[in-house]
Amino acid sequence: MLDPISFWLRALDSWQTIATTQRQMVQTGLASEIVIASRSRTIADAVNRPWSADHAELARMVPEKVEAFTLSGNAVIDRLLSMQADYLKHVGHAGAMMARGRAPTFGEWFNWSSRTAAYTVRTFEQSARIGRDAIAPIHDQVTTNARRLAS
């Protein structure tokens, strides 16, 4: 059974995860400005002087995006599959309770309510983690590039 203190502490922890994700999104946006400006100059230089262009930097641009977005997508899919499995388990308990062909007893209703509260907080935690897991590889790649290209 999930006690109210644990419920709210876990909910507050999820809000902290959401706040961290928001901070990372802002950092990603700011770092993107630096990367886009630097790489735009690299591309312009390559167009004007193809033989002396920074081919190493040009060769990084697409593969790193593919890798970061693949990691991001995989993280989202993994989290969604976990949430779906949890949902199906939760619905299975409801179905079993309904299949008895009678009204639930107080104990059954209490257990269902406890399961629902626990399911609710798990869903909130998982939802908060989806954003965190989705932005993390993109944030890491963009901020690393921004530090490297700004110097």
Z-matrix of the N, CA and C atoms (Angstrom, degrees):
N
C 1 1.451
C 2 1.533 1 108.82
N 3 1.306 2 115.56 1 140.00
C 4 1.464 3 122.14 2 -179.31
C 5 1.526 4 109.06 3 -93.93
N 6 1.320 5 116.52 4 117.91
C 7 1.462 6 119.20 5 179.74
C 8 1.530 7 110.04 6 -80.04
N 9 1.329 8 118.31 7 156.16
C 10 1.468 9 121.24 8 -175.94
C 11 1.529 10 113.91 9 -59.88
N 12 1.318 11 118.09 10 -34.28
C 13 1.463 12 120.82 11 179.84
C 14 1.530 13 109.84 12 -65.06
N 15 1.332 14 115.82 13 -48.04
C 16 1.463 15 119.43 14 178.69
C 17 1.521 16 111.07 15 -61.66
N 18 1.332 17 115.95 16 -40.75
C 19 1.463 18 120.49 17 178.91
C 20 1.531 19 110.33 18 -56.08
N 21 1.326 20 116.54 19 -51.42
C 22 1.466 21 119.79 20 -176.55
C 23 1.521 22 112.10 21 -71.83
N 24 1.320 23 118.23 22 -34.90
C 25 1.469 24 119.75 23 176.39
C 26 1.525 25 111.01 24 -63.98
N 27 1.324 26 116.59 25 -41.38
C 28 1.463 27 119.78 26 177.59
C 29 1.526 28 111.07 27 -67.43
N 30 1.324 29 116.88 28 -37.91
C 31 1.469 30 120.08 29 177.14
C 32 1.531 31 110.41 30 -64.36
N 33 1.328 32 117.19 31 -43.23
C 34 1.464 33 120.50 32 178.41
C 35 1.521 34 111.28 33 -64.49
N 36 1.317 35 117.04 34 -37.64
C 37 1.457 36 120.79 35 176.55
C 38 1.532 37 110.23 36 -62.51
N 39 1.322 38 116.45 37 -38.11
C 40 1.468 39 120.02 38 177.46
C 41 1.524 40 110.93 39 -66.06
N 42 1.325 41 116.60 40 -37.43
C 43 1.469 42 118.83 41 176.37
C 44 1.522 43 110.57 42 -64.23
N 45 1.319 44 116.62 43 -35.64
C 46 1.466 45 120.21 44 176.45
C 47 1.520 46 110.19 45 -64.08
N 48 1.334 47 117.14 46 -39.91
C 49 1.463 48 121.68 47 176.90
C 50 1.523 49 109.95 48 -61.87
N 51 1.325 50 116.67 49 -41.86
C 52 1.470 51 120.88 50 178.93
C 53 1.526 52 110.44 51 -64.27
N 54 1.326 53 117.40 52 -42.17
C 55 1.465 54 121.02 53 178.74
C 56 1.528 55 111.09 54 -63.30
N 57 1.324 56 116.91 55 -40.40
C 58 1.462 57 120.80 56 177.43
C 59 1.519 58 110.54 57 -63.87
N 60 1.325 59 116.29 58 -41.26
C 61 1.467 60 121.10 59 177.84
C 62 1.523 61 110.64 60 -61.82
N 63 1.322 62 116.91 61 -42.43
C 64 1.467 63 120.01 62 178.26
C 65 1.527 64 110.82 63 -62.07
N 66 1.317 65 116.88 64 -42.15
C 67 1.456 66 120.41 65 178.15
C 68 1.526 67 110.76 66 -61.85
N 69 1.320 68 116.66 67 -42.78
C 70 1.460 69 120.22 68 178.52
C 71 1.527 70 111.58 69 -64.92
N 72 1.319 71 117.75 70 -35.13
C 73 1.464 72 120.13 71 178.35
C 74 1.530 73 110.65 72 -65.96
N 75 1.323 74 116.83 73 -40.82
C 76 1.464 75 120.22 74 177.46
C 77 1.523 76 109.87 75 -64.77
N 78 1.327 77 116.78 76 -45.21
C 79 1.473 78 120.38 77 177.92
C 80 1.531 79 110.81 78 -60.49
N 81 1.321 80 116.86 79 -39.18
C 82 1.463 81 120.77 80 178.59
C 83 1.520 82 110.61 81 -63.42
N 84 1.312 83 117.02 82 -42.92
C 85 1.466 84 120.76 83 178.42
C 86 1.521 85 112.09 84 -63.38
N 87 1.312 86 116.51 85 -43.92
C 88 1.468 87 119.90 86 -179.96
C 89 1.527 88 111.49 87 -67.36
N 90 1.324 89 116.31 88 -41.28
C 91 1.465 90 119.78 89 178.66
C 92 1.528 91 110.82 90 -67.06
N 93 1.324 92 116.42 91 -33.56
C 94 1.472 93 120.31 92 178.87
C 95 1.522 94 111.61 93 -60.44
N 96 1.325 95 116.14 94 -36.98
C 97 1.472 96 119.56 95 177.97
C 98 1.529 97 110.73 96 -58.43
N 99 1.309 98 116.23 97 -44.57
C 100 1.471 99 121.06 98 -179.59
C 101 1.522 100 110.24 99 -64.88
N 102 1.327 101 116.67 100 -45.56
C 103 1.468 102 121.40 101 -177.72
C 104 1.526 103 110.37 102 -65.50
N 105 1.315 104 117.06 103 -45.02
C 106 1.468 105 120.45 104 -178.81
C 107 1.526 106 110.63 105 -63.61
N 108 1.319 107 117.66 106 -43.59
C 109 1.465 108 120.66 107 179.31
C 110 1.527 109 110.92 108 -61.80
N 111 1.321 110 116.80 109 -46.64
C 112 1.458 111 120.45 110 -178.64
C 113 1.528 112 111.53 111 -65.85
N 114 1.303 113 116.09 112 -44.38
C 115 1.466 114 119.03 113 -177.52
C 116 1.528 115 111.97 114 -73.03
N 117 1.303 116 117.16 115 -28.18
C 118 1.466 117 119.14 116 174.71
C 119 1.524 118 110.15 117 -63.24
N 120 1.345 119 115.56 118 -41.14
C 121 1.470 120 119.25 119 176.38
C 122 1.532 121 110.49 120 -64.77
N 123 1.323 122 117.23 121 -40.20
C 124 1.467 123 121.07 122 178.98
C 125 1.529 124 110.53 123 -61.87
N 126 1.318 125 117.01 124 -43.32
C 127 1.466 126 120.99 125 179.06
C 128 1.524 127 110.68 126 -66.29
N 129 1.331 128 116.93 127 -42.55
C 130 1.471 129 120.14 128 178.71
C 131 1.529 130 110.52 129 -62.67
N 132 1.334 131 116.42 130 -41.94
C 133 1.466 132 119.68 131 176.92
C 134 1.529 133 111.03 132 -62.30
N 135 1.314 134 116.98 133 -38.52
C 136 1.468 135 120.92 134 -179.76
C 137 1.521 136 111.53 135 -67.05
N 138 1.328 137 116.04 136 -35.03
C 139 1.463 138 119.46 137 177.93
C 140 1.527 139 110.07 138 -69.16
N 141 1.321 140 116.38 139 -41.62
C 142 1.465 141 120.72 140 -177.60
C 143 1.528 142 113.31 141 -77.61
N 144 1.340 143 117.04 142 -35.75
C 145 1.475 144 121.18 143 -178.53
C 146 1.534 145 109.00 144 -136.79
N 147 1.331 146 117.15 145 76.63
C 148 1.466 147 119.98 146 -173.49
C 149 1.519 148 114.47 147 -60.47
N 150 1.328 149 118.82 148 -31.74
C 151 1.467 150 120.37 149 -176.37
C 152 1.528 151 112.59 150 -75.43
N 153 1.327 152 116.72 151 -25.69
C 154 1.471 153 118.78 152 -179.49
C 155 1.535 154 112.14 153 -107.00
N 156 1.313 155 116.87 154 15.45
C 157 1.478 156 120.87 155 -178.27
C 158 1.529 157 110.77 156 -69.25
N 159 1.305 158 114.61 157 159.57
C 160 1.467 159 121.85 158 176.36
C 161 1.531 160 108.16 159 -82.16
N 162 1.328 161 116.01 160 81.66
C 163 1.462 162 121.09 161 -175.51
C 164 1.528 163 112.52 162 -66.82
N 165 1.314 164 117.04 163 -28.44
C 166 1.467 165 119.52 164 178.11
C 167 1.534 166 110.16 165 -64.82
N 168 1.325 167 115.64 166 -43.77
C 169 1.471 168 119.60 167 179.02
C 170 1.528 169 110.32 168 -67.89
N 171 1.316 170 117.06 169 -42.26
C 172 1.464 171 120.66 170 178.42
C 173 1.535 172 110.89 171 -60.89
N 174 1.310 173 117.06 172 -37.80
C 175 1.462 174 121.29 173 -178.76
C 176 1.531 175 112.41 174 -71.81
N 177 1.329 176 117.88 175 -19.79
C 178 1.468 177 121.85 176 179.77
C 179 1.523 178 112.60 177 -79.43
N 180 1.308 179 116.68 178 -28.12
C 181 1.461 180 120.92 179 -165.50
C 182 1.529 181 114.27 180 -57.56
N 183 1.277 182 118.74 181 -51.20
C 184 1.466 183 120.75 182 -176.08
C 185 1.530 184 112.13 183 -78.70
N 186 1.340 185 119.58 184 -49.39
C 187 1.469 186 118.60 185 -177.41
C 188 1.530 187 114.23 186 -58.10
N 189 1.320 188 117.34 187 -36.86
C 190 1.469 189 118.08 188 -179.06
C 191 1.521 190 111.37 189 -69.56
N 192 1.326 191 116.43 190 -33.63
C 193 1.467 192 119.27 191 176.76
C 194 1.519 193 110.68 192 -68.25
N 195 1.329 194 116.03 193 -43.61
C 196 1.463 195 119.95 194 178.73
C 197 1.525 196 109.91 195 -59.30
N 198 1.322 197 116.61 196 -45.08
C 199 1.463 198 119.97 197 -179.71
C 200 1.528 199 111.42 198 -63.44
N 201 1.334 200 117.56 199 -48.20
C 202 1.469 201 120.60 200 -177.41
C 203 1.527 202 111.47 201 -63.29
N 204 1.320 203 117.03 202 -43.83
C 205 1.457 204 119.18 203 -178.68
C 206 1.527 205 111.91 204 -73.01
N 207 1.326 206 117.89 205 -29.62
C 208 1.467 207 120.75 206 174.84
C 209 1.525 208 109.98 207 -66.68
N 210 1.321 209 116.99 208 -46.06
C 211 1.470 210 120.31 209 177.21
C 212 1.522 211 111.02 210 -60.78
N 213 1.318 212 116.17 211 -41.07
C 214 1.452 213 121.05 212 178.96
C 215 1.528 214 111.05 213 -63.04
N 216 1.320 215 115.91 214 -48.72
C 217 1.465 216 120.04 215 179.85
C 218 1.515 217 112.39 216 -62.48
N 219 1.331 218 116.40 217 -41.71
C 220 1.467 219 119.96 218 178.27
C 221 1.523 220 111.65 219 -62.74
N 222 1.319 221 116.31 220 -39.28
C 223 1.469 222 119.90 221 178.69
C 224 1.526 223 110.79 222 -63.71
N 225 1.321 224 116.38 223 -41.88
C 226 1.465 225 120.35 224 179.08
C 227 1.529 226 110.26 225 -64.72
N 228 1.325 227 117.00 226 -46.60
C 229 1.467 228 120.62 227 -179.65
C 230 1.532 229 110.75 228 -61.23
N 231 1.329 230 117.30 229 -44.45
C 232 1.470 231 120.16 230 178.63
C 233 1.520 232 111.20 231 -58.47
N 234 1.323 233 116.02 232 -45.02
C 235 1.467 234 120.23 233 -178.83
C 236 1.534 235 110.59 234 -66.58
N 237 1.334 236 117.23 235 -41.56
C 238 1.463 237 120.13 236 179.49
C 239 1.529 238 111.71 237 -65.30
N 240 1.321 239 116.89 238 -39.38
C 241 1.468 240 119.29 239 177.45
C 242 1.525 241 111.00 240 -64.34
N 243 1.310 242 117.14 241 -38.95
C 244 1.459 243 121.36 242 176.56
C 245 1.533 244 110.67 243 -63.27
N 246 1.323 245 115.95 244 -42.66
C 247 1.463 246 120.01 245 178.80
C 248 1.534 247 111.06 246 -65.58
N 249 1.327 248 116.44 247 -39.50
C 250 1.454 249 119.89 248 179.59
C 251 1.528 250 110.90 249 -64.84
N 252 1.321 251 117.42 250 -41.90
C 253 1.465 252 120.81 251 177.56
C 254 1.522 253 110.67 252 -61.66
N 255 1.327 254 116.62 253 -41.22
C 256 1.460 255 121.18 254 178.38
C 257 1.531 256 110.22 255 -63.98
N 258 1.330 257 116.37 256 -41.91
C 259 1.468 258 121.27 257 178.68
C 260 1.529 259 110.65 258 -61.74
N 261 1.337 260 116.76 259 -47.31
C 262 1.463 261 120.07 260 -179.10
C 263 1.524 262 111.57 261 -62.06
N 264 1.309 263 117.08 262 -37.41
C 265 1.463 264 120.99 263 176.52
C 266 1.531 265 109.94 264 -64.19
N 267 1.331 266 115.87 265 -43.76
C 268 1.462 267 120.71 266 -179.81
C 269 1.530 268 110.81 267 -63.60
N 270 1.318 269 116.88 268 -45.10
C 271 1.464 270 121.23 269 179.54
C 272 1.527 271 110.43 270 -66.15
N 273 1.336 272 116.04 271 -34.40
C 274 1.464 273 119.60 272 177.10
C 275 1.517 274 112.18 273 -59.86
N 276 1.329 275 117.35 274 -38.38
C 277 1.466 276 120.48 275 176.95
C 278 1.522 277 110.49 276 -65.38
N 279 1.326 278 116.81 277 -39.59
C 280 1.470 279 120.11 278 178.36
C 281 1.527 280 109.99 279 -65.07
N 282 1.333 281 115.97 280 -43.53
C 283 1.464 282 119.84 281 179.04
C 284 1.517 283 112.16 282 -61.50
N 285 1.330 284 116.09 283 -41.22
C 286 1.468 285 119.75 284 179.14
C 287 1.523 286 110.54 285 -64.35
N 288 1.318 287 116.42 286 -37.23
C 289 1.453 288 120.00 287 179.73
C 290 1.539 289 110.01 288 -68.13
N 291 1.330 290 116.85 289 -40.11
C 292 1.465 291 120.33 290 179.53
C 293 1.527 292 111.84 291 -71.52
N 294 1.329 293 116.91 292 -31.37
C 295 1.466 294 120.92 293 -176.78
C 296 1.524 295 112.40 294 -69.82
N 297 1.311 296 117.57 295 -11.68
C 298 1.459 297 119.76 296 179.18
C 299 1.527 298 111.75 297 -68.44
N 300 1.327 299 116.85 298 -18.40
C 301 1.462 300 120.55 299 176.36
C 302 1.517 301 114.55 300 75.36
N 303 1.299 302 116.46 301 20.98
C 304 1.467 303 120.82 302 178.35
C 305 1.521 304 108.33 303 -148.71
N 306 1.298 305 115.20 304 167.98
C 307 1.457 306 119.68 305 176.63
C 308 1.530 307 108.77 306 -68.67
N 309 1.321 308 117.32 307 144.13
C 310 1.466 309 118.78 308 179.95
C 311 1.526 310 111.54 309 -67.26
N 312 1.318 311 114.72 310 147.24
C 313 1.461 312 119.74 311 174.77
C 314 1.530 313 108.36 312 -73.64
N 315 1.316 314 115.78 313 170.48
C 316 1.459 315 119.27 314 178.25
C 317 1.523 316 110.37 315 -60.34
N 318 1.329 317 116.48 316 -42.50
C 319 1.464 318 120.66 317 179.81
C 320 1.518 319 112.23 318 -62.59
N 321 1.352 320 115.76 319 -42.56
C 322 1.464 321 119.63 320 178.11
C 323 1.526 322 110.76 321 -64.95
N 324 1.319 323 115.92 322 -41.42
C 325 1.467 324 120.30 323 179.07
C 326 1.527 325 110.74 324 -65.17
N 327 1.320 326 116.82 325 -40.84
C 328 1.462 327 121.13 326 178.04
C 329 1.529 328 110.37 327 -63.16
N 330 1.352 329 116.61 328 -45.06
C 331 1.471 330 120.09 329 177.85
C 332 1.521 331 110.71 330 -61.17
N 333 1.334 332 116.83 331 -41.92
C 334 1.468 333 120.77 332 178.99
C 335 1.534 334 110.24 333 -62.18
N 336 1.316 335 116.58 334 -43.16
C 337 1.469 336 120.69 335 179.02
C 338 1.524 337 110.65 336 -62.87
N 339 1.317 338 117.27 337 -41.85
C 340 1.460 339 121.16 338 178.47
C 341 1.523 340 110.60 339 -64.33
N 342 1.341 341 116.29 340 -43.58
C 343 1.466 342 120.24 341 177.62
C 344 1.527 343 111.16 342 -61.40
N 345 1.328 344 115.69 343 -39.74
C 346 1.466 345 120.07 344 -178.91
C 347 1.525 346 110.90 345 -66.66
N 348 1.325 347 117.25 346 -41.01
C 349 1.465 348 119.95 347 177.56
C 350 1.525 349 110.29 348 -63.10
N 351 1.325 350 116.97 349 -43.83
C 352 1.467 351 120.53 350 179.25
C 353 1.531 352 110.29 351 -65.53
N 354 1.333 353 116.61 352 -41.13
C 355 1.467 354 120.58 353 178.42
C 356 1.535 355 110.42 354 -62.86
N 357 1.305 356 116.59 355 -41.01
C 358 1.467 357 121.24 356 -179.73
C 359 1.523 358 111.24 357 -61.21
N 360 1.306 359 117.51 358 -46.94
C 361 1.465 360 119.59 359 -178.71
C 362 1.528 361 110.56 360 -69.32
N 363 1.328 362 117.70 361 -36.47
C 364 1.473 363 119.51 362 176.30
C 365 1.528 364 110.92 363 -63.58
N 366 1.321 365 116.44 364 -40.58
C 367 1.461 366 120.29 365 179.13
C 368 1.525 367 110.51 366 -64.17
N 369 1.314 368 117.33 367 -41.54
C 370 1.463 369 120.95 368 178.10
C 371 1.524 370 110.45 369 -63.96
N 372 1.334 371 116.46 370 -43.49
C 373 1.465 372 120.08 371 178.17
C 374 1.534 373 111.10 372 -61.67
N 375 1.320 374 115.90 373 -45.51
C 376 1.467 375 119.90 374 -179.62
C 377 1.527 376 110.78 375 -64.18
N 378 1.313 377 117.10 376 -40.18
C 379 1.469 378 120.69 377 179.04
C 380 1.515 379 111.30 378 -62.70
N 381 1.319 380 116.31 379 -41.29
C 382 1.468 381 120.20 380 177.74
C 383 1.520 382 110.63 381 -64.69
N 384 1.322 383 116.33 382 -37.46
C 385 1.464 384 120.08 383 -178.53
C 386 1.527 385 112.61 384 -73.36
N 387 1.325 386 117.19 385 -26.34
C 388 1.470 387 119.15 386 177.68
C 389 1.521 388 110.01 387 -58.40
N 390 1.321 389 116.52 388 -49.49
C 391 1.462 390 119.97 389 179.37
C 392 1.512 391 111.98 390 -61.32
N 393 1.323 392 115.66 391 -44.31
C 394 1.465 393 120.17 392 179.61
C 395 1.527 394 111.17 393 -60.51
N 396 1.315 395 115.84 394 -46.80
C 397 1.468 396 120.25 395 -177.69
C 398 1.521 397 112.02 396 -70.53
N 399 1.331 398 116.83 397 -31.04
C 400 1.468 399 120.15 398 -179.59
C 401 1.522 400 111.77 399 -71.62
N 402 1.323 401 117.07 400 -40.61
C 403 1.467 402 119.26 401 -175.39
C 404 1.527 403 112.09 402 -84.00
N 405 1.317 404 118.27 403 -22.95
C 406 1.475 405 121.15 404 -172.93
C 407 1.530 406 114.26 405 -55.04
N 408 1.337 407 121.22 406 -52.13
C 409 1.470 408 118.58 407 -178.03
C 410 1.530 409 112.81 408 -67.15
N 411 1.314 410 116.44 409 -33.54
C 412 1.469 411 120.25 410 178.98
C 413 1.526 412 109.38 411 -69.69
N 414 1.329 413 116.12 412 -45.05
C 415 1.466 414 121.64 413 178.10
C 416 1.527 415 110.61 414 -58.93
N 417 1.326 416 116.10 415 -46.76
C 418 1.468 417 119.83 416 -179.34
C 419 1.525 418 111.30 417 -59.61
N 420 1.329 419 117.12 418 -45.64
C 421 1.461 420 121.11 419 -177.64
C 422 1.526 421 111.47 420 -66.88
N 423 1.321 422 116.88 421 -46.06
C 424 1.468 423 120.54 422 -176.97
C 425 1.524 424 111.50 423 -67.82
N 426 1.329 425 117.37 424 -43.39
C 427 1.468 426 118.38 425 -179.00
C 428 1.533 427 111.39 426 -69.53
N 429 1.332 428 116.93 427 -34.34
C 430 1.465 429 119.81 428 175.40
C 431 1.528 430 110.34 429 -63.58
N 432 1.318 431 115.99 430 -45.53
C 433 1.479 432 119.92 431 177.44
C 434 1.527 433 111.67 432 -62.36
N 435 1.309 434 116.63 433 -41.63
C 436 1.475 435 119.98 434 -179.16
C 437 1.530 436 110.44 435 -61.62
N 438 1.321 437 117.20 436 -43.37
C 439 1.472 438 119.89 437 178.69
C 440 1.522 439 110.63 438 -63.95
N 441 1.319 440 116.25 439 -42.50
C 442 1.474 441 120.63 440 -178.66
C 443 1.523 442 111.05 441 -68.70
N 444 1.307 443 118.28 442 -43.05
C 445 1.463 444 121.49 443 -175.34
C 446 1.535 445 113.18 444 -80.44
N 447 1.322 446 117.55 445 -22.81
C 448 1.463 447 120.27 446 -179.42
C 449 1.516 448 112.03 447 -74.99
N 450 1.323 449 116.72 448 -22.10
C 451 1.472 450 118.74 449 -177.14
C 452 1.511 451 112.60 450 -88.17
